[in-house]
C-alpha cells in the first residue's frame, strides 16, 4: 500500500505539472485536439485505480472517503484538506486515521474488483469526486462562495479516472459536467468576491477551452452507447447553458426534459427543486411555484436554504414581494456561507424597495 501510494503520488504530481503546461499552451494556441491524453503505463495505471477503489470503498463513511481520497490520491496535506473544508486539522486527521484502520481491520484488499462489484464501487468513486467538486463550486460554509482548488482536485481526479476507465460512460459524463461547470468559475464571482448568478454572468468570461473539452467528453459518453446516466444527463443540461450565447437563448424546454430523465434514474427532492426552476423558466413562474410548493413539506428539505431561495425568486417574479422578501430572509438564515447570505439579504432588501416604489 505504501509503495503504491508513493508511486501514485509521484505519477500524479508529474501529470499535474504536465496538465498545467497543457492548459497554458491550450489557452495560447487553441489546439484542434483539446482533450488531455494521459498515457499511464499499465502498472502505474493499475496502482492508481486500485488506490481509488480503496480510498472510496463503500465500507467507509462518505466524509472518510473524501478525506482519504484527497490525502492519498490528491497528494494534499492534512492541513490543506482541513483548510479546504474549513474544519479543524485534528478532525480531518482523525477521519483519515479511522479510515485507514477500518480498511485494515476489515482486510480490504488492494485489487481491482470485477463485474457488478466493480460497477458498484466505481459509483462510490464518482460520488466522492462529485462531492469534492460541488464543495468547491458552491461552498457550503465560510467567506468564499467558490473554492477553485477543490474543483481543480476533483477535475484532475476525474480526468485520471477517465483515462483509466475509458469504456465507462458515466465517468466521461462526470468529467464533462465538471469541465463545463468549471468554465464558469471566473464569472461566478464579482470584483469583490460577491456571487454572480448564472443568468447575470458575463458569458464572454466563460472558458471556451473547458467548454469544448466538456462537450468532447459528453460526446465520448454518448458514443459508448446505451442510455445516459445521471452524470451524463447533468452534463447535457450544463451543455445547454454552454451552447447558449445569451441567457435568453437557453433551451429551457430541453433542460426540463433532461431533468425529467434525471428524476427517473436518480429521484430526489433536490432534483425536483432543480426541475422546478427549469419549469419556471420554460413555462412561467406560476408553473414553477406550483412544483416548489409541493416540496415545502418535504422533511429532507426543511433546512435546505435553496428551497426558500428558489421560492423567493418565483414569488418576486409574480409580484408577491412581501412573501418573496420573507423567503429570501429565511434562506439567508439557513445558509452558512457568508457571501451567499449577503446575496440573499440584498435580494430581500430589493424586494422591500420594490414594494415601497410600487
ZIGI-V577302 format. One record per residue. N is the residue number from 1. NEAR is the number of other C-alpha atoms within 8 Angstrom. D_LAST is the distance of its C-alpha to the last C-alpha in Angstrom with 2 decimals. Layout:
N;NEAR;D_LAST
N;NEAR;D_LAST
This chain:
1;5;67.52
2;5;67.79
3;6;69.49
4;10;66.96
5;12;64.09
6;8;65.48
7;9;66.30
8;12;62.86
9;12;61.08
10;8;63.32
11;9;62.53
12;10;58.79
13;9;58.85
14;8;60.83
15;9;58.43
16;9;55.42
17;8;56.93
18;8;57.69
19;9;54.16
20;8;52.74
21;8;55.22
22;9;54.31
23;8;50.60
24;8;51.40
25;9;53.66
26;11;51.24
27;8;48.39
28;6;50.85
29;6;52.66
30;9;50.47
31;6;53.47
32;4;53.89
33;4;54.65
34;10;51.71
35;6;52.78
36;6;54.44
37;5;57.89
38;7;59.27
39;5;62.99
40;6;63.96
41;6;67.58
42;6;68.19
43;6;69.31
44;11;66.37
45;10;64.00
46;9;65.46
47;11;65.15
48;11;61.46
49;11;60.73
50;11;62.83
51;13;60.92
52;11;57.60
53;13;58.92
54;11;60.16
55;10;57.15
56;15;54.79
57;11;57.16
58;7;55.38
59;4;57.56
60;10;55.44
61;7;52.09
62;7;49.20
63;7;48.63
64;12;52.38
65;14;52.40
66;13;49.66
67;12;51.44
68;14;54.85
69;12;53.67
70;12;52.14
71;12;55.25
72;12;57.93
73;15;56.42
74;11;53.81
75;9;56.31
76;9;53.72
77;7;54.98
78;10;53.96
79;7;52.10
80;8;50.14
81;14;49.17
82;13;48.08
83;10;45.99
84;10;44.35
85;7;43.26
86;8;42.75
87;9;45.53
88;8;48.63
89;11;51.59
90;6;53.72
91;9;51.44
92;13;51.74
93;9;55.47
94;8;55.99
95;12;54.21
96;11;56.45
97;8;59.58
98;9;58.80
99;12;58.12
100;8;61.45
101;8;63.25
102;9;61.82
103;10;62.93
104;8;66.36
105;7;66.87
106;6;65.93
107;6;68.03
108;8;65.45
109;5;67.47
110;8;66.69
111;6;66.72
112;9;64.83
113;6;64.41
114;7;64.97
115;6;63.51
116;6;60.92
117;8;61.05
118;10;60.24
119;9;57.18
120;8;55.97
121;12;56.40
122;9;54.91
123;8;51.72
124;11;51.80
125;12;52.16
126;11;49.18
127;8;47.07
128;12;48.02
129;13;47.33
130;10;43.94
131;9;43.04
132;13;44.09
133;15;42.08
134;10;38.88
135;14;39.16
136;13;39.45
137;14;36.66
138;9;34.09
139;13;35.54
140;9;34.98
141;10;35.60
142;10;36.02
143;7;34.41
144;11;34.60
145;17;32.53
146;11;35.48
147;13;39.22
148;9;40.91
149;8;44.40
150;13;44.01
151;15;42.76
152;9;45.79
153;12;48.20
154;12;46.89
155;13;46.97
156;9;50.47
157;11;51.73
158;13;50.25
159;9;52.01
160;9;55.27
161;10;54.97
162;12;54.35
163;10;57.48
164;8;59.48
165;8;58.31
166;8;57.86
167;5;58.18
168;10;55.32
169;14;52.26
170;12;49.82
171;13;50.90
172;15;50.04
173;16;46.78
174;14;45.76
175;14;46.83
176;16;44.89
177;15;41.71
178;12;42.21
179;13;43.16
180;17;40.09
181;9;37.66
182;10;39.54
183;13;38.86
184;11;35.20
185;12;36.03
186;8;35.83
187;12;32.37
188;11;30.98
189;13;30.73
190;9;29.38
191;5;31.44
192;5;30.95
193;9;31.50
194;10;27.87
195;11;27.29
196;10;26.23
197;7;25.27
198;6;27.20
199;5;24.70
200;6;24.00
201;9;27.70
202;7;29.76
203;8;32.26
204;4;34.74
205;8;35.32
206;11;36.39
207;8;40.14
208;7;41.70
209;11;45.07
210;11;43.76
211;12;41.94
212;9;45.20
213;13;47.14
214;14;44.75
215;11;44.95
216;10;48.74
217;12;48.87
218;14;46.82
219;8;49.34
220;10;52.15
221;16;50.69
222;10;50.39
223;6;53.88
224;9;55.46
225;6;54.78
226;5;53.54
227;4;50.05
228;11;47.59
229;11;46.96
230;10;43.70
231;11;43.82
232;17;44.64
233;14;41.86
234;12;39.34
235;15;40.88
236;11;40.33
237;11;36.61
238;11;36.57
239;10;38.50
240;12;35.80
241;10;33.39
242;9;36.22
243;7;37.13
244;11;33.65
245;7;33.41
246;7;29.62
247;8;27.15
248;5;26.35
249;7;30.07
250;10;30.40
251;9;32.31
252;10;30.20
253;9;32.30
254;8;35.40
255;11;33.83
256;12;33.08
257;8;36.72
258;12;37.99
259;14;36.09
260;9;37.67
261;9;41.01
262;14;40.30
263;11;39.36
264;7;42.70
265;8;44.72
266;7;42.97
267;9;40.62
268;7;38.36
269;10;34.97
270;7;33.84
271;11;34.89
272;10;32.96
273;12;29.80
274;9;30.36
275;11;31.04
276;12;27.75
277;10;25.93
278;13;28.04
279;15;27.45
280;14;23.66
281;10;24.18
282;9;26.80
283;8;25.57
284;9;21.84
285;13;19.80
286;9;20.60
287;10;24.28
288;16;24.07
289;13;22.28
290;8;25.05
291;10;27.64
292;13;26.01
293;8;25.72
294;7;29.44
295;10;30.13
296;9;28.43
297;7;31.71
298;8;33.86
299;5;35.88
300;7;36.39
301;12;32.66
302;8;32.04
303;6;31.92
304;8;30.93
305;12;27.85
306;7;26.89
307;12;26.31
308;11;23.16
309;12;22.16
310;10;22.46
311;13;20.78
312;14;17.77
313;9;17.60
314;14;17.87
315;14;15.27
316;11;12.74
317;8;13.83
318;8;13.43
319;6;9.77
320;9;11.29
321;12;9.82
322;9;11.70
323;9;14.80
324;16;14.55
325;14;14.45
326;10;17.43
327;13;19.27
328;15;19.06
329;11;20.32
330;10;23.06
331;15;24.05
332;13;24.35
333;8;26.62
334;9;28.86
335;12;29.54
336;8;32.43
337;13;31.63
338;12;30.29
339;12;28.65
340;11;26.92
341;13;25.70
342;9;24.19
343;10;22.41
344;13;20.98
345;11;19.85
346;8;18.17
347;10;16.27
348;14;15.35
349;9;14.13
350;8;12.03
351;13;10.33
352;11;9.85
353;8;8.55
354;9;5.98
355;9;5.08
356;6;5.40
357;5;3.80
358;4;0.00
